[in-house]
């Protein structure tokens, strides 16, 4: 009798946990398991954004027009994204390595090294 109860409890616990953590995926429209809330996602991005930027050489301040351009393009992309409600933030970093990163909650950084390879917005 004891051995039969363990699977029952495991199934019950799994069912309850899956119902508690479900959310609608904004891309697919399907209900999926979500382990963190949107508020937690935004907080995670906020915590890691500054250290991440510093580890890549810091913000690129020498060309404010470039930063404004990236922000403008980023703002436009955010409005047509599946999650336009996030507090998006876009920044150009000093690093000459072609790379970019996106953190949870809409925090996005692009290295100036990647920008040197781009010829237009597309």
C-alpha positions as CSV (number, residue, x, y, z in Angstrom):
1,X,0.0,0.0,0.0
2,X,2.8,2.4,0.9
3,X,4.5,2.0,-2.6
4,X,1.3,2.9,-4.4
5,X,0.9,6.2,-2.6
6,X,4.3,7.6,-3.7
7,X,3.4,7.8,-7.4
8,X,0.0,9.2,-6.5
9,X,1.6,12.0,-4.5
10,X,4.2,12.7,-7.2
11,X,1.5,13.0,-9.9
12,X,-0.7,15.2,-7.7
13,X,2.3,17.5,-6.9
14,X,3.4,17.7,-10.5
15,X,-0.2,18.6,-11.6
16,X,-0.6,21.3,-8.9
17,X,2.8,22.9,-9.7
18,X,2.1,22.9,-13.5
19,X,-1.2,24.6,-13.0
20,X,0.2,27.2,-10.6
21,X,3.1,28.2,-12.9
22,X,1.2,28.4,-16.2
23,X,1.2,31.5,-18.4
24,X,0.3,32.3,-22.0
25,X,3.4,32.4,-24.3
26,X,3.2,35.7,-26.1
27,X,4.8,34.2,-29.2
28,X,2.9,31.0,-29.6
29,X,-0.3,31.9,-27.8
30,X,-0.1,28.5,-26.0
31,X,-0.3,28.0,-22.2
32,X,3.1,26.9,-21.0
33,X,4.9,26.4,-17.7
34,X,6.4,29.6,-16.5
35,X,8.9,29.4,-13.6
36,X,9.3,33.2,-13.1
37,X,6.8,36.1,-13.3
38,X,7.3,39.0,-15.6
39,X,8.2,41.2,-12.6
40,X,10.9,38.7,-11.6
41,X,12.2,38.6,-15.2
42,X,12.5,42.5,-15.2
43,X,14.2,42.5,-11.8
44,X,16.8,39.8,-13.0
45,X,17.6,42.0,-16.1
46,X,18.0,45.1,-13.9
47,X,20.4,43.4,-11.5
48,X,22.6,42.0,-14.3
49,X,22.5,44.9,-16.8
50,X,25.1,47.2,-15.3
51,X,27.7,44.4,-14.4
52,X,27.2,42.9,-17.9
53,X,27.8,46.3,-19.5
54,X,30.9,46.8,-17.4
55,X,32.3,43.4,-18.3
56,X,32.2,44.3,-22.0
57,X,34.1,47.6,-21.5
58,X,31.3,49.9,-20.5
59,X,29.1,52.2,-22.5
60,X,30.4,53.8,-25.7
61,X,30.1,57.6,-25.0
62,X,32.2,58.9,-27.9
63,X,29.3,59.0,-30.4
64,X,26.0,60.1,-28.9
65,X,24.4,60.1,-32.3
66,X,25.2,56.4,-32.7
67,X,23.6,55.7,-29.3
68,X,20.6,57.7,-30.3
69,X,20.3,55.8,-33.6
70,X,20.5,52.4,-31.9
71,X,17.9,53.5,-29.3
72,X,15.6,54.7,-32.1
73,X,15.8,51.5,-34.0
74,X,15.5,49.5,-30.8
75,X,12.4,51.4,-29.7
76,X,10.8,50.7,-33.1
77,X,11.6,47.0,-32.8
78,X,10.2,46.9,-29.3
79,X,6.8,48.3,-30.5
80,X,6.4,45.5,-33.0
81,X,7.7,42.8,-30.8
82,X,5.6,40.1,-29.0
83,X,6.3,41.8,-25.7
84,X,6.0,45.6,-26.3
85,X,5.1,46.1,-22.6
86,X,8.7,45.4,-21.4
87,X,10.8,48.4,-20.2
88,X,13.3,48.0,-23.2
89,X,16.7,49.7,-22.9
90,X,19.3,49.7,-25.7
91,X,22.9,50.6,-25.3
92,X,26.1,50.6,-27.4
93,X,29.2,49.1,-25.7
94,X,32.9,50.0,-26.2
95,X,33.9,46.4,-27.0
96,X,35.3,46.0,-30.6
97,X,34.3,42.3,-30.7
98,X,31.3,41.8,-32.9
99,X,28.7,40.7,-30.4
100,X,25.4,41.7,-28.7
101,X,23.4,40.4,-25.7
102,X,19.9,40.5,-24.5
103,X,19.1,40.1,-20.8
104,X,15.7,39.3,-19.3
105,X,13.2,42.1,-19.1
106,X,14.2,44.0,-22.3
107,X,17.8,45.0,-21.5
108,X,19.8,44.9,-24.8
109,X,23.4,45.8,-25.5
110,X,25.3,45.8,-28.8
111,X,29.0,46.0,-29.1
112,X,30.4,48.8,-31.4
113,X,32.4,46.0,-33.1
114,X,29.1,44.5,-34.4
115,X,27.9,47.8,-35.6
116,X,31.0,48.2,-37.9
117,X,29.7,45.2,-39.8
118,X,26.2,46.5,-40.4
119,X,25.3,48.6,-43.4
120,X,21.7,49.4,-42.7
121,X,18.9,48.7,-40.2
122,X,18.0,45.4,-41.8
